[in-house]
Amino acid sequence: MDDDRWTGLVLILGGLLWVWLALKLKNKSKPWRHFKMVAIGLTAVLVGIVFLFKLHR
């Protein structure tokens, strides 16, 4: 595996971990922080998929 695929794999795993933490640490007093954390995690997963499958040019 080359560096781009390793980067993609790490981004996917890190993004999933970030989403899991966001769901676990959900706080009703600050709901926007939860949505931001989930958005950041899902963005990392999507970028990781792009790197993993080399959809970039």
N, CA, C and O atoms as a CHARMM CRD file, in Angstrom:
* protein
*
  228
    1    1 MET  N      0.84200  -1.19000   0.00000 PROA 1      0.00000
    2    1 MET  CA     0.00000   0.00000   0.00000 PROA 1      0.00000
    3    1 MET  C      0.88300   1.24800   0.00000 PROA 1      0.00000
    4    1 MET  O      1.90200   1.31400   0.68700 PROA 1      0.00000
    5    2 ASP  N      0.46400   2.22100  -0.78000 PROA 2      0.00000
    6    2 ASP  CA     1.23300   3.46100  -0.81000 PROA 2      0.00000
    7    2 ASP  C      0.72800   4.42700   0.25700 PROA 2      0.00000
    8    2 ASP  O     -0.21200   4.13000   0.99400 PROA 2      0.00000
    9    3 ASP  N      1.36800   5.57400   0.32000 PROA 3      0.00000
   10    3 ASP  CA     1.07300   6.53400   1.39500 PROA 3      0.00000
   11    3 ASP  C     -0.35300   7.06100   1.35400 PROA 3      0.00000
   12    3 ASP  O     -0.96000   7.28600   2.40100 PROA 3      0.00000
   13    4 ASP  N     -0.90100   7.26300   0.14200 PROA 4      0.00000
   14    4 ASP  CA    -2.26800   7.78100   0.04500 PROA 4      0.00000
   15    4 ASP  C     -3.28400   6.80900   0.63100 PROA 4      0.00000
   16    4 ASP  O     -4.24400   7.22200   1.28000 PROA 4      0.00000
   17    5 ARG  N     -3.07000   5.53400   0.40300 PROA 5      0.00000
   18    5 ARG  CA    -4.01800   4.54900   0.94300 PROA 5      0.00000
   19    5 ARG  C     -3.91400   4.44100   2.46100 PROA 5      0.00000
   20    5 ARG  O     -4.92800   4.29000   3.14300 PROA 5      0.00000
   21    6 TRP  N     -2.69800   4.51800   2.99300 PROA 6      0.00000
   22    6 TRP  CA    -2.54000   4.51700   4.45000 PROA 6      0.00000
   23    6 TRP  C     -3.19300   5.75300   5.05400 PROA 6      0.00000
   24    6 TRP  O     -3.84300   5.67500   6.09700 PROA 6      0.00000
   25    7 THR  N     -3.01700   6.89500   4.39100 PROA 7      0.00000
   26    7 THR  CA    -3.64100   8.13100   4.86400 PROA 7      0.00000
   27    7 THR  C     -5.15500   7.98900   4.85600 PROA 7      0.00000
   28    7 THR  O     -5.82200   8.39600   5.80700 PROA 7      0.00000
   29    8 GLY  N     -5.69900   7.41700   3.79500 PROA 8      0.00000
   30    8 GLY  CA    -7.14200   7.20100   3.71100 PROA 8      0.00000
   31    8 GLY  C     -7.64600   6.28400   4.80300 PROA 8      0.00000
   32    8 GLY  O     -8.68700   6.54600   5.40600 PROA 8      0.00000
   33    9 LEU  N     -6.91700   5.21000   5.06300 PROA 9      0.00000
   34    9 LEU  CA    -7.32900   4.27400   6.10700 PROA 9      0.00000
   35    9 LEU  C     -7.31800   4.93500   7.47900 PROA 9      0.00000
   36    9 LEU  O     -8.23500   4.73900   8.27700 PROA 9      0.00000
   37   10 VAL  N     -6.28900   5.71100   7.74800 PROA 10     0.00000
   38   10 VAL  CA    -6.19700   6.40900   9.03600 PROA 10     0.00000
   39   10 VAL  C     -7.30800   7.44900   9.16600 PROA 10     0.00000
   40   10 VAL  O     -7.89200   7.59700  10.23900 PROA 10     0.00000
   41   11 LEU  N     -7.60200   8.16700   8.08600 PROA 11     0.00000
   42   11 LEU  CA    -8.67600   9.16000   8.13100 PROA 11     0.00000
   43   11 LEU  C    -10.03400   8.50800   8.36700 PROA 11     0.00000
   44   11 LEU  O    -10.85300   9.04200   9.11500 PROA 11     0.00000
   45   12 ILE  N    -10.28000   7.37000   7.74300 PROA 12     0.00000
   46   12 ILE  CA   -11.55500   6.67500   7.94400 PROA 12     0.00000
   47   12 ILE  C    -11.68200   6.21800   9.39200 PROA 12     0.00000
   48   12 ILE  O    -12.71100   6.44500  10.02800 PROA 12     0.00000
   49   13 LEU  N    -10.65100   5.58200   9.90900 PROA 13     0.00000
   50   13 LEU  CA   -10.71100   5.09500  11.29100 PROA 13     0.00000
   51   13 LEU  C    -10.80300   6.24800  12.28400 PROA 13     0.00000
   52   13 LEU  O    -11.56400   6.18200  13.25000 PROA 13     0.00000
   53   14 GLY  N    -10.03100   7.30100  12.04800 PROA 14     0.00000
   54   14 GLY  CA   -10.08600   8.46800  12.92700 PROA 14     0.00000
   55   14 GLY  C    -11.43700   9.16000  12.87200 PROA 14     0.00000
   56   14 GLY  O    -11.95000   9.60300  13.89900 PROA 14     0.00000
   57   15 GLY  N    -12.01300   9.25500  11.68800 PROA 15     0.00000
   58   15 GLY  CA   -13.33100   9.87000  11.54900 PROA 15     0.00000
   59   15 GLY  C    -14.41400   9.06900  12.24400 PROA 15     0.00000
   60   15 GLY  O    -15.29900   9.63700  12.88300 PROA 15     0.00000
   61   16 LEU  N    -14.34900   7.75100  12.12000 PROA 16     0.00000
   62   16 LEU  CA   -15.32800   6.90600  12.81200 PROA 16     0.00000
   63   16 LEU  C    -15.18000   7.01800  14.32500 PROA 16     0.00000
   64   16 LEU  O    -16.17400   7.05500  15.05100 PROA 16     0.00000
   65   17 LEU  N    -13.94600   7.07000  14.79500 PROA 17     0.00000
   66   17 LEU  CA   -13.70900   7.25800  16.22500 PROA 17     0.00000
   67   17 LEU  C    -14.24200   8.60700  16.68300 PROA 17     0.00000
   68   17 LEU  O    -14.82900   8.70400  17.76100 PROA 17     0.00000
   69   18 TRP  N    -14.04600   9.64200  15.88600 PROA 18     0.00000
   70   18 TRP  CA   -14.52200  10.99000  16.22200 PROA 18     0.00000
   71   18 TRP  C    -16.05000  11.01600  16.30500 PROA 18     0.00000
   72   18 TRP  O    -16.60800  11.62400  17.21900 PROA 18     0.00000
   73   19 VAL  N    -16.73400  10.35700  15.35100 PROA 19     0.00000
   74   19 VAL  CA   -18.20400  10.30700  15.37300 PROA 19     0.00000
   75   19 VAL  C    -18.67500   9.52400  16.59300 PROA 19     0.00000
   76   19 VAL  O    -19.64100   9.91800  17.24500 PROA 19     0.00000
   77   20 TRP  N    -18.00400   8.42400  16.90500 PROA 20     0.00000
   78   20 TRP  CA   -18.39400   7.62900  18.07000 PROA 20     0.00000
   79   20 TRP  C    -18.25100   8.44400  19.35200 PROA 20     0.00000
   80   20 TRP  O    -19.12500   8.41100  20.21800 PROA 20     0.00000
   81   21 LEU  N    -17.14200   9.17400  19.46600 PROA 21     0.00000
   82   21 LEU  CA   -16.95700  10.02400  20.64200 PROA 21     0.00000
   83   21 LEU  C    -18.00700  11.12800  20.70500 PROA 21     0.00000
   84   21 LEU  O    -18.49200  11.46200  21.78600 PROA 21     0.00000
   85   22 ALA  N    -18.35600  11.69000  19.56400 PROA 22     0.00000
   86   22 ALA  CA   -19.37300  12.74500  19.53800 PROA 22     0.00000
   87   22 ALA  C    -20.71600  12.20500  20.01100 PROA 22     0.00000
   88   22 ALA  O    -21.43900  12.88000  20.74300 PROA 22     0.00000
   89   23 LEU  N    -21.04600  10.99900  19.59700 PROA 23     0.00000
   90   23 LEU  CA   -22.31800  10.40800  20.01800 PROA 23     0.00000
   91   23 LEU  C    -22.28400  10.01300  21.49200 PROA 23     0.00000
   92   23 LEU  O    -23.29300  10.11000  22.19000 PROA 23     0.00000
   93   24 LYS  N    -21.13500   9.57400  21.95300 PROA 24     0.00000
   94   24 LYS  CA   -21.01900   9.15900  23.34900 PROA 24     0.00000
   95   24 LYS  C    -21.02700  10.35600  24.29900 PROA 24     0.00000
   96   24 LYS  O    -21.60800  10.28100  25.38200 PROA 24     0.00000
   97   25 LEU  N    -20.39200  11.44900  23.90700 PROA 25     0.00000
   98   25 LEU  CA   -20.26900  12.62100  24.77000 PROA 25     0.00000
   99   25 LEU  C    -21.34600  13.66800  24.49400 PROA 25     0.00000
  100   25 LEU  O    -21.16300  14.85000  24.78500 PROA 25     0.00000
  101   26 LYS  N    -22.45100  13.23100  23.93800 PROA 26     0.00000
  102   26 LYS  CA   -23.53400  14.15200  23.58400 PROA 26     0.00000
  103   26 LYS  C    -24.02100  14.89000  24.82600 PROA 26     0.00000
  104   26 LYS  O    -24.30800  14.27700  25.85400 PROA 26     0.00000
  105   27 ASN  N    -24.11000  16.21500  24.71700 PROA 27     0.00000
  106   27 ASN  CA   -24.50200  17.05500  25.83900 PROA 27     0.00000
  107   27 ASN  C    -25.70800  17.88400  25.41800 PROA 27     0.00000
  108   27 ASN  O    -25.66500  18.57600  24.40000 PROA 27     0.00000
  109   28 LYS  N    -26.77800  17.81600  26.19300 PROA 28     0.00000
  110   28 LYS  CA   -28.00000  18.51700  25.80800 PROA 28     0.00000
  111   28 LYS  C    -27.88200  20.02300  25.96400 PROA 28     0.00000
  112   28 LYS  O    -28.63100  20.76100  25.32400 PROA 28     0.00000
  113   29 SER  N    -26.97100  20.49500  26.78900 PROA 29     0.00000
  114   29 SER  CA   -26.84800  21.93800  26.98500 PROA 29     0.00000
  115   29 SER  C    -26.14900  22.62600  25.80800 PROA 29     0.00000
  116   29 SER  O    -26.35500  23.81900  25.58400 PROA 29     0.00000
  117   30 LYS  N    -25.32900  21.89000  25.05800 PROA 30     0.00000
  118   30 LYS  CA   -24.62700  22.46600  23.90600 PROA 30     0.00000
  119   30 LYS  C    -24.79000  21.54600  22.69000 PROA 30     0.00000
  120   30 LYS  O    -23.84300  20.86400  22.29800 PROA 30     0.00000
  121   31 PRO  N    -25.98600  21.52500  22.09500 PROA 31     0.00000
  122   31 PRO  CA   -26.21300  20.57900  20.99400 PROA 31     0.00000
  123   31 PRO  C    -25.41700  20.89800  19.73200 PROA 31     0.00000
  124   31 PRO  O    -25.10900  19.99100  18.96000 PROA 31     0.00000
  125   32 TRP  N    -25.07500  22.18000  19.50400 PROA 32     0.00000
  126   32 TRP  CA   -24.35400  22.50400  18.27300 PROA 32     0.00000
  127   32 TRP  C    -22.94800  21.92900  18.27500 PROA 32     0.00000
  128   32 TRP  O    -22.41900  21.59900  17.21400 PROA 32     0.00000
  129   33 ARG  N    -22.33600  21.80400  19.43800 PROA 33     0.00000
  130   33 ARG  CA   -21.01200  21.19300  19.50200 PROA 33     0.00000
  131   33 ARG  C    -21.07900  19.73800  19.02500 PROA 33     0.00000
  132   33 ARG  O    -20.17400  19.26100  18.34000 PROA 33     0.00000
  133   34 HSD  N    -22.14700  19.04600  19.38800 PROA 34     0.00000
  134   34 HSD  CA   -22.33600  17.65800  18.97200 PROA 34     0.00000
  135   34 HSD  C    -22.44300  17.57100  17.44800 PROA 34     0.00000
  136   34 HSD  O    -21.80400  16.72000  16.82800 PROA 34     0.00000
  137   35 PHE  N    -23.24600  18.44500  16.84700 PROA 35     0.00000
  138   35 PHE  CA   -23.42500  18.40700  15.40000 PROA 35     0.00000
  139   35 PHE  C    -22.13200  18.75300  14.66800 PROA 35     0.00000
  140   35 PHE  O    -21.83800  18.18100  13.61900 PROA 35     0.00000
  141   36 LYS  N    -21.36200  19.68500  15.22000 PROA 36     0.00000
  142   36 LYS  CA   -20.08000  20.04600  14.60600 PROA 36     0.00000
  143   36 LYS  C    -19.11000  18.87000  14.65900 PROA 36     0.00000
  144   36 LYS  O    -18.40700  18.59500  13.68600 PROA 36     0.00000
  145   37 MET  N    -19.07200  18.17800  15.79500 PROA 37     0.00000
  146   37 MET  CA   -18.16400  17.03800  15.92200 PROA 37     0.00000
  147   37 MET  C    -18.53800  15.92800  14.94900 PROA 37     0.00000
  148   37 MET  O    -17.66300  15.31700  14.33500 PROA 37     0.00000
  149   38 VAL  N    -19.84200  15.66400  14.80700 PROA 38     0.00000
  150   38 VAL  CA   -20.28600  14.63500  13.86400 PROA 38     0.00000
  151   38 VAL  C    -19.93900  15.05400  12.43400 PROA 38     0.00000
  152   38 VAL  O    -19.49500  14.22800  11.63700 PROA 38     0.00000
  153   39 ALA  N    -20.13700  16.32400  12.11100 PROA 39     0.00000
  154   39 ALA  CA   -19.81900  16.80500  10.76300 PROA 39     0.00000
  155   39 ALA  C    -18.32400  16.67700  10.46900 PROA 39     0.00000
  156   39 ALA  O    -17.94100  16.27800   9.36900 PROA 39     0.00000
  157   40 ILE  N    -17.48600  17.01000  11.44000 PROA 40     0.00000
  158   40 ILE  CA   -16.03800  16.87800  11.25100 PROA 40     0.00000
  159   40 ILE  C    -15.66100  15.41200  11.04300 PROA 40     0.00000
  160   40 ILE  O    -14.85900  15.09300  10.16600 PROA 40     0.00000
  161   41 GLY  N    -16.23900  14.52300  11.84800 PROA 41     0.00000
  162   41 GLY  CA   -15.93700  13.09700  11.72000 PROA 41     0.00000
  163   41 GLY  C    -16.37100  12.52800  10.38500 PROA 41     0.00000
  164   41 GLY  O    -15.62800  11.76700   9.76500 PROA 41     0.00000
  165   42 LEU  N    -17.56700  12.88700   9.93200 PROA 42     0.00000
  166   42 LEU  CA   -18.04800  12.37500   8.64800 PROA 42     0.00000
  167   42 LEU  C    -17.24500  12.95000   7.48200 PROA 42     0.00000
  168   42 LEU  O    -17.03400  12.27000   6.47700 PROA 42     0.00000
  169   43 THR  N    -16.80100  14.18700   7.61100 PROA 43     0.00000
  170   43 THR  CA   -15.94100  14.76900   6.57900 PROA 43     0.00000
  171   43 THR  C    -14.61900  14.01600   6.50300 PROA 43     0.00000
  172   43 THR  O    -14.11800  13.74900   5.41000 PROA 43     0.00000
  173   44 ALA  N    -14.05600  13.67700   7.64700 PROA 44     0.00000
  174   44 ALA  CA   -12.80500  12.90500   7.66100 PROA 44     0.00000
  175   44 ALA  C    -13.00400  11.54000   7.01600 PROA 44     0.00000
  176   44 ALA  O    -12.13200  11.06100   6.29100 PROA 44     0.00000
  177   45 VAL  N    -14.15000  10.91100   7.27800 PROA 45     0.00000
  178   45 VAL  CA   -14.42700   9.60700   6.66900 PROA 45     0.00000
  179   45 VAL  C    -14.52800   9.74400   5.15000 PROA 45     0.00000
  180   45 VAL  O    -13.97700   8.92100   4.41900 PROA 45     0.00000
  181   46 LEU  N    -15.22200  10.76700   4.67100 PROA 46     0.00000
  182   46 LEU  CA   -15.35800  10.95500   3.22200 PROA 46     0.00000
  183   46 LEU  C    -14.01400  11.24100   2.55400 PROA 46     0.00000
  184   46 LEU  O    -13.72400  10.70200   1.48600 PROA 46     0.00000
  185   47 VAL  N    -13.20100  12.07900   3.17400 PROA 47     0.00000
  186   47 VAL  CA   -11.87400  12.36100   2.61700 PROA 47     0.00000
  187   47 VAL  C    -11.02600  11.09100   2.64500 PROA 47     0.00000
  188   47 VAL  O    -10.25400  10.83900   1.72000 PROA 47     0.00000
  189   48 GLY  N    -11.16500  10.29500   3.69700 PROA 48     0.00000
  190   48 GLY  CA   -10.43800   9.03100   3.77200 PROA 48     0.00000
  191   48 GLY  C    -10.83000   8.07200   2.66900 PROA 48     0.00000
  192   48 GLY  O     -9.97800   7.37300   2.12100 PROA 48     0.00000
  193   49 ILE  N    -12.11600   8.02900   2.33300 PROA 49     0.00000
  194   49 ILE  CA   -12.57600   7.17100   1.23500 PROA 49     0.00000
  195   49 ILE  C    -11.97500   7.64200  -0.08600 PROA 49     0.00000
  196   49 ILE  O    -11.57100   6.83000  -0.91800 PROA 49     0.00000
  197   50 VAL  N    -11.92200   8.95800  -0.27000 PROA 50     0.00000
  198   50 VAL  CA   -11.31600   9.49800  -1.49600 PROA 50     0.00000
  199   50 VAL  C     -9.85100   9.08400  -1.57900 PROA 50     0.00000
  200   50 VAL  O     -9.39400   8.64600  -2.63500 PROA 50     0.00000
  201   51 PHE  N     -9.11400   9.21600  -0.48700 PROA 51     0.00000
  202   51 PHE  CA    -7.70200   8.83000  -0.49800 PROA 51     0.00000
  203   51 PHE  C     -7.53800   7.32100  -0.65900 PROA 51     0.00000
  204   51 PHE  O     -6.63300   6.86900  -1.36100 PROA 51     0.00000
  205   52 LEU  N     -8.39600   6.54500  -0.01900 PROA 52     0.00000
  206   52 LEU  CA    -8.25700   5.09100  -0.06700 PROA 52     0.00000
  207   52 LEU  C     -8.48000   4.55600  -1.47600 PROA 52     0.00000
  208   52 LEU  O     -7.74600   3.68100  -1.93600 PROA 52     0.00000
  209   53 PHE  N     -9.48000   5.07400  -2.15000 PROA 53     0.00000
  210   53 PHE  CA    -9.80000   4.57200  -3.48600 PROA 53     0.00000
  211   53 PHE  C     -9.21200   5.43200  -4.59900 PROA 53     0.00000
  212   53 PHE  O     -9.50300   5.21700  -5.77600 PROA 53     0.00000
  213   54 LYS  N     -8.38600   6.40400  -4.22500 PROA 54     0.00000
  214   54 LYS  CA    -7.66600   7.24700  -5.18300 PROA 54     0.00000
  215   54 LYS  C     -8.59700   7.88900  -6.20100 PROA 54     0.00000
  216   54 LYS  O     -8.38400   7.78800  -7.40900 PROA 54     0.00000
  217   55 LEU  N     -9.63300   8.55100  -5.69500 PROA 55     0.00000
  218   55 LEU  CA   -10.55800   9.24200  -6.58100 PROA 55     0.00000
  219   55 LEU  C    -10.03900  10.62200  -6.96000 PROA 55     0.00000
  220   55 LEU  O    -10.61500  11.28800  -7.82000 PROA 55     0.00000
  221   56 HSD  N     -8.94800  11.05600  -6.31800 PROA 56     0.00000
  222   56 HSD  CA    -8.37100  12.34800  -6.66900 PROA 56     0.00000
  223   56 HSD  C     -7.45400  12.18600  -7.88100 PROA 56     0.00000
  224   56 HSD  O     -7.01900  11.08000  -8.20200 PROA 56     0.00000
  225   57 ARG  N     -7.17500  13.28500  -8.53200 PROA 57     0.00000
  226   57 ARG  CA    -6.32600  13.21000  -9.73200 PROA 57     0.00000
  227   57 ARG  C     -4.98300  13.81300  -9.47500 PROA 57     0.00000
  228   57 ARG  O     -4.13700  13.84000 -10.36900 PROA 57     0.00000
